[in-house]
């Protein structure tokens, strides 16, 4: 369409492009530390809306009073929401937004403040992994997480944005020896371990994508295997000569993509 008020150049009667060429430099992924042996533990992630409620006595149902304040004790618990036939659609919409990443990043930062050895990598949807030689979550671990409703925690206007609370549950599903992942990355016979290619690829992809995004990169789309540095950093990563060699209709992005 044309630009606002006719001032923009627009495309006139030409339809907007729906495809673009992508040029990439591929680099090999190598395991640097080959001496440590541990397992990669996979978790199912459930994120629910949460609310503060009075803690009650299970026998009498009466609120439990905090002796120090003489007020009811408050606990964070999942908010009961009626499910519908559109639940899967709502779930896909939720995971298509940035907020699941912000929830998990806040969860990790909260736990690292308690134990610096806490580690958790997330895939942006319903899976997470952690190395067994770190302070990993327990099976069925529950976390109350509070994040800003519409912005990052370090946003300059964050103090003016309301908080939103979530309840995160992590349930262990299975473990994969790191030696098996090392064999898969190195081109060895990883299937001999009994794990499927999908399981191995999922674990490797979670490590790559989570590490990139936790370092401040952004996915090109919710399910994308490619992540890029924020636009504000792109000019610092590429010199002007490199940018000038590209056709002006193309955009040069620096980032990482997973090819397998």
Residue, then its C-alpha position, 0 to 999 in steps of 0.5 A: x500500500x501507499x505511505x501515510x498521507x501519500x508521502x511514502x513511496x509505497x509499492x503502488x499497484x505492485x503487491x508486497x513481496x512475501x519472500x526474500x533471499x537469505x544468505x548465511x555463513x554456516x559454522x560447525x558446532x563443537x563440544x569444547x569440554x569433553x571431560x565432564x560426564x553428566x545427564x541432560x534432564x528434560x522437563x515438561x513446562x506448564x505455565x498458568x496464570x496465578x493469583x494470591x490467596x489466603x492460606x487456609x487450614x486444610x481441616x477447618x478451612x479457616x485462614x491461617x494467621x501470621x503471628x508476626x503481622x496478625x494478618x492471613x498468610x498469603x500464597x501464590x497458586x494457579x488461577x482456575x480458568x474454565x477450559x474450552x474447545x479453543x484451549x489449544x488455539x489459545x495456547x498457541x497464541x500464548x506461545x507466539x508472544x514474547x511473554x513465555x520467554x520473559x517468564x522463564x528468564x525471570x524464573x531463572x534470574x530469581x533462582x540464580x539469586x538464591x543458588x548461582x549454580x541453578x541452570x535451566x534452558x527453555x525452548x519457548x513453549x513446553x520444554x526445558x532442560x538442565x544439566x544434572x551436575x547443576x542445581x536443577x529443579x526437582x521433579x514437579x517443582x513449582x515456581x511463582x513468577x512475577x513479570x511486567x505485563x507488557x515490557x521487559x523487566x529492565x525497560x526504562x518505563x517498567x515502573x509504570x507497567x503493571x505486574x502479572x503473576x504466573x505459576x510454572x510447574x516443571x515435570x521431569x520426562x526423561x534424561x539423556x547422557x551428555x556423552x550421547x549428545x556429544x556423539x550426535x554433535x560429532x557425527x557418531x552413532x548416537x542412536x545406539x543409546x536408544x534415544x531417537x533423533x527427535x529427542x537428541x535434536x530437541x535437546x541440542x536445539x533448546x541449548x542453542x536457542x535458549x542460550x542465544x535468547x537469554x543473551x539478548x537475541x530475538x527469534x525471527x518468528x515464534x517457532x523459528x530456528x533462527x535468532x538475531x541480535x536486536x536491531x539496535x545492535x545490528x549497526x555495531x556488528x556490521x561495518x558500513x562497507x559490508x552494508x553498502x555491498x548489499x542491495x538497498x532492498x535487502x536487510x542485513x541481520x547478524x544472528x544464528x540459525x540452526x541447520x539441523 
